[in-house]
Amino acid sequence: MNEPTAILGPPTPRQIMRAKYAARPGINLTGLATLFWLTLRQHARARKLVILSFLFILANVLAILVRAFNKDVTPFALEFAVVLNVIPHVMITLTALLYASAMIQDEIEEQTLTYLLIRPLPKWAIYLTKLLATLVLVILFAAFFTVLTEGVIHWGSAGWWQEVLSLRVLKIISLMALLLVAYCSLFGCLSLFLRHMLIVGLIYSLLFEGFLANVDFAVRRVTVIYWFRILAERWLPIDWAALNGVGADPWSMNLAEAPTNLSCVQVLAGGSLILTASAALAFTVREFHVKTPEGS
């Protein structure tokens, strides 16, 4: 009895390629939507959300104490100190670090990554979906506390609610969102290559975003906060004369020689895309050695 392969002959390279692509599953949008929702729930239940909420509340307490003990402080000075310095340098950076570095690491530690990888979902799509869910949560989280802080700063002034709901606050929230996209892309990518990411991230934040960003040399262009400050000075804008009485810029930014607003957005967005693509590729090709709870 003749075998079918003897009649048809060996498959041609074109037939092999067609069979390969025919067998490859498409992108399961329902599965990715489920993963997106599960990631949001996982982040919302995490203990880190409570810790970060406490830190953001501390910023509000700081604003209240300053207003209580310094009657001469202006809302603009408080906004500059708390909203444009403390929150971006501490809260935003720490929020991105805690969530982005844990996107995959938490799955490994909780032994749930195996269940993700055996599903008919592309590995790169898994990473992008988890990153998107992380960004949605942290941006909404930061936006809420930014508005709350602005309310504390302007409370009691004439038309304070107009200040809180103003275009200026919307611009500040947009700047925070840009920071979070850049930081989450950076920390998410590095977490796939480096161990002890929390320690590495804290060192990076202190050395680069905390120290080098305040040094008036070209090296600060490698920091995220540098591009944030250029956009903040131009978008808001900031009246230095009203802040310190002499018009001196404490950030030492020369806007005449600084990159344009479009260039700043392109650097932040372009860098985030490159880091995200690199992380998605690394997640796709990397072999994760994990065990199921049954030990298999």
HELIX and SHEET records of a PDB file:
HELIX    1   1 PRO A    4  LEU A    8  1                                   5    
HELIX    2   2 PRO A   13  ALA A   23  1                                  11    
HELIX    3   3 LEU A   29  ALA A   44  1                                  16    
HELIX    4   4 ARG A   47  PHE A   69  1                                  23    
HELIX    5   5 PRO A   75  LEU A   78  1                                   4    
HELIX    6   6 GLU A   79  ILE A   92  3                                  14    
HELIX    7   7 THR A   93  ALA A  100  1                                   8    
HELIX    8   8 ALA A  102  GLU A  109  1                                   8    
HELIX    9   9 LEU A  113  LEU A  117  1                                   5    
HELIX   10  10 LYS A  123  HIS A  154  1                                  32    
HELIX   11  11 TRP A  160  VAL A  164  1                                   5    
HELIX   12  12 LEU A  167  LEU A  190  1                                  24    
HELIX   13  13 MET A  197  TYR A  204  1                                   8    
HELIX   14  14 SER A  205  PHE A  211  3                                   7    
HELIX   15  15 LEU A  212  ASN A  214  5                                   3    
HELIX   16  16 ALA A  218  VAL A  222  5                                   5    
HELIX   17  17 VAL A  224  TRP A  235  1                                  12    
HELIX   18  18 TRP A  240  ASN A  244  1                                   5    
HELIX   19  19 ASN A  261  VAL A  285  1                                  25    
END                                                                             
